[in-house]
Amino acid sequence: MTHVAVDLLGGDGAPDAVVNGIDSALGTDESLEVSLVGPSGVAERLLAERRLAVGGRLRLVEAPHLIGPGQDAAREVRSRRDATVRVATRLIRDGVVDAVVSAGPFEALVAAASFTLGPAPGATRPALAVLLGSPSRPTILLDAGAATGASADQLVQYAVVGSAYATVCLDVARPRIGLLVAGPVHRGGPRLDAGRPGVGGPAAGGSGAGGLGAGELLAGLGLDFVGAVDAAGVVAGGQADVVVCDGSIGAVVVSWLQAVAESGDQPPQVQPGWYPQEGAFVVGVDGIVVVAGGRSGSTGSGIARAIAQASVADRSGWVPRQRAALADLVARRRTRAGLSA
């Protein structure tokens, strides 16, 4: 059984869409248990309207407070132990549930996951991983807005964790890794200098260990690093399975792609069936945390898909696989620095 804590108050469609999504998810997956985290009075009324009984695979956990979006989210997360995202992530930490799903705001969920669960061993900061493209072969873009000012070393962390996610949860045997740059990129071989100060723009980060750029660090990890990728290459698809960038750049790219998709006026290089999949997976924290963002967070079907995504991650062994990937990265760094493993 996979046990998922779901935030009742997160998202524009809350709380009705959240309960609708839980109803759908429980009906689809008989190996799923859900703890609904929110004000018990509100939850009981909505469940009664849908003739959903508490008990068995559905439980209630009291949490009366919603943390809003914005720059104060992190501060408020620390001061409100009764907030839904704090209570939900605490359930993971205490071993009660396997994963958390919330429709946001993502700032609050990332802050709660970082504060309560802490970083995965070997990670120094979280990242938001979003899926772009067709459902049959999506591209993972990270960071999509969890943090800004990523160093070259942190971009390497994103690449390692993104590659692990592509393998574990998307069944990509050997993910191709690209480094998002301001572009344009003219194909003629990987640009290993991408990521040095002044090269590749802010998407590429600064220098890392020993003054190396992100591209040079990635090229030495044994990953399938394809070099620099620009925004046009991300939209066209097919160049990389995982694309890493600073959070400020990733957030802009995803917002632009969502706006284009909603307008219906897609650029000519967009392949048929290509679209930005909404929601995000928080990587770099020691647990499974899914943001059901965008329009998907306002619908029951979007909440149900986010719960399914969290369930797949749990059943695929995401937490130990992320730890193993980061432990290998730490060992390689120590070897490169001349230290014992």
Disulfide bonds with the S-S distance in Angstrom:
none
